[in-house]
């Protein structure tokens, strides 16, 4: 899984990059089809501004999960947007999983 970190119009601290990278590793634990994770940070004004974090996750078969979050702190914005994407990935993986047991369509077609 590749990781891309972008800070728009400012230079982010290395600790912020490391935090975002550690948070993004959760996605590959949930679903092994994750190809790339992008984290984009921006802000409105230099002082007392609202910080924005956007997380874009690319998975197999051209699936893309995105979330944007804004708050007073970059850490909070990153955490909130990662949680939103995590919910999307879990829901997607749940759709891929067959929960119907032996009576699924796949088992009936295989028997014929």
Secondary structure as GFF3:
##gff-version 3
##sequence-region A 1 112
A	DSSP	beta_strand	2	7	.	.	.	ID=ss1
A	DSSP	alpha_helix	14	30	.	.	.	ID=ss2
A	DSSP	beta_strand	34	43	.	.	.	ID=ss3
A	DSSP	beta_strand	51	59	.	.	.	ID=ss4
A	DSSP	three_ten_helix	60	62	.	.	.	ID=ss5
A	DSSP	beta_strand	63	71	.	.	.	ID=ss6
A	DSSP	alpha_helix	74	96	.	.	.	ID=ss7
A	DSSP	three_ten_helix	101	103	.	.	.	ID=ss8
A	DSSP	alpha_helix	105	111	.	.	.	ID=ss9
###
